[in-house]
């Protein structure tokens, strides 16, 4: 714009907006304030795939409960396909053999069953899946949501070809004492891309607040994790054995190989599901006087009820159960610092259901 001022011609330029200070999001690898969501990690490294939009193939069901479809990231990850699941709950290998296209940039494998009544994926299943994906498109990156599966088997997904894995430190690898945070692991360039996206380019994991006591708890939790996972697996075996003997459907079956720490029990109606969660809450060492109430939760299509009286908020590896209030009204149990915790829970549960 031009104006007259004292006979002189004055040009007024549009005022430039001053950019505010960069507010870095919580650093995933250090003192993160929120739990890891695998969608964040996908966003980080799919954006680094040559600057192009990548299509996503999602394999397996889970706790997201269709929530990923509603996230903003799916606007960038086009051609989101239904899960390649077979009728028995396993992967449909025939469908998977033709699911990946030349333009597919990344594939997400969810290891745990989540809220789906299916078998969790074992390392052998993940190896076969990755081989099929790479045969169709060698350039397709494969990421594994490894939540609830760490230390259950003797190998981890990167050892069988996964490019990147992600998980939470308030689950298996935190050993019940990590207060917060999550992790990504895998190929160096993809981990660096995720770090740059979650903090800022050039800063990566060198940026962010990491108090010493938090790091100590994380490392000590990682040291204790295999022992805690072992107790959780034994607790799951006990749940499966007792509840199946009482006539309830369970997944996985008693004495079946374990691929994560989740044990599902089909209770059949809303009242039994709520009663089961109330007993678990009453048996927890923290908040035993609290009565869990089902409610709507972002990312879930149905009401969900949670029971987790834990020392670390949200630490499902201590002792917890949850489930959506919809048919078949299944409860999903995990955690336990000692298998006898579930023995106490089952003794009370059988009295009320």
Secondary structure, 3 states (H helix, E strand, C coil): CEEEECCEEEECCCCCCCCCCCCCCCCCCCCCCCCCCHHHHHHHHHCCCCCCCCEEEEECCCCCCCHHHHCCHHHHCCCCCCCCECCCCCECHHHHCCCCCCCEEEEEEECCCCCCCCCCCCHHHHHHHHHHHHHHCCCCEEEEECCCCCCCCCCCHHHHCCCEEEEECCCHHHCCCCCCCEEEEECHHHHHHHHHHHCCCCCHHHCCCCCHHHHHHHHHHHHHHHHHHHHHHHHHHHHHHHHHHCCCEEECCCCCCCCCCCEEEECCCHHHHHHHHHHHHHHCCCCCCCCCCCECCCCCCCCEEEECCCCCCCCCCCEEEEEECCCCCEEEEEECCCHHHHHHHHHHHHHHC
